[in-house]
Amino acid sequence: MVNFDKYEEVINGKNTYRTIADFLLIKEPVIIGWTDEEYTHYDILFNLGCQKFGMLQRGLKQTDLYVSVMSIGSFGFKLDSEKHPGYVAEKLFHGKLDGSVEKLTELINGVINELKK
């Protein structure tokens, strides 16, 4: 089961990364109500492996880990390596880098690392 804070919002942690990865590996998308444990809450959708029709741009592949921050942005991240907060900020937040994006990057990297095991 995922890690929760006292308000029942999902937070970063080994259980969160593993649980999300487990569902993704059986082709189940996952949506979470997540907090950076400061002031920010995002609803985040994860999806891994999808059907593809047509040519994709921006280097996207159907095998990417797709992360959608509702009402903000979405992108497909390759599973080859951990991502830098600046890269996540560029792809999901139009370049806005702050502490919340750094914590979100930890979440994305935690899921990527669990998927690579």
N, C-alpha and C positions, 0 to 999 in steps of 0.2 A: 504494500500500500504506500501511497505517496506520503511525503512529509507535510504536515499542516502546522500553521501557527495557531495561536489561541483563538483567532477569529474564523478558523476553518478555511483559511486561504492556503493554497499550495505554496510551499517554499522550496528553495533549493535543498538538496540533500541526496545522499546515495539512494535511498528508497524511491525518491521522486524520479531520478534518472533511470533507475532499473525498471520501475513500473512502466514508465512511458515507453522505454525501449522494448519491453516485453510485448506490449500491445502492438507496437509498430511492426515487430517481427512477425506477428500473425496477421498482418495487413489490416489492422484496425486503427483508424485515425483516432487521435486523442485531443480533447479540448480541456483546458484547465483554467481555473480562476487563480491567477498567480500574483504574488506580491514580492517586492524586493525587500520586504521587512522594514521599510522606511515609510514612504508615503504613497508609493505607486502601486496600482493594481492594473494588470492586463489580463484580458481573456485571450489565450493563445491556443491555436490549433496546430497540431503536428500531424504530418502525413508522410509516409515513406512508401515509395513504389506506387505508381499510378499508370493508367493507360495514357498513351500519348498519340495524338493525331496532329499531323502537320509539323512544320519546322519550328523549333523553339529558339528564341533569341536570348541574349545576355548570358550565354553559356549554360543555360539550364538543361538538365537531363532528367529523364523520367525516374532515374534511380536516386535523385537527390533527396535530402531531408527537407521537406517543405515546412516552413515555419510562418504562420500568419498571426500577426498581432492585430486583433480586430480593430478596425477603424484607423489603423496606423499604416501598416505595410506588410508585405510578404515577400519571401524569397526562397529559392531552393539552394541549400548548402550541401556541398560535396562532403562525403564522409572520410575524405583522405587525411584530414588533419584538424587540429583545433583551430578555432577562429579567433581573430583579434577583435577586441571591442570596437576599434575604429572601423573595421570591415562590417561588423554587424550594424553599427550606427549608420554607415553609408547605405547598406542594403535595405534596412527596415525603417530607419528614422530620418532619411534624407540628410544624413551627416551629423545629426544632433547626438553628441556623446556626453553622457552624464553617468552618475553612479547607478542609476536604474538600468541603463544599457549594459554597464559592466556586469551587473548581477544577472541580467538576461543572457549575456554571453556565457557566463558560468553554467547556466541551465542548458543552453544549446550544446556547449562543449561536453557537459556531463552526459547528455543523451547520446551524442556522437561517440564518446568513449565506450559507453555501454553497448551500442550497436556494433562496434568493432570487435567486441570480445568473442 
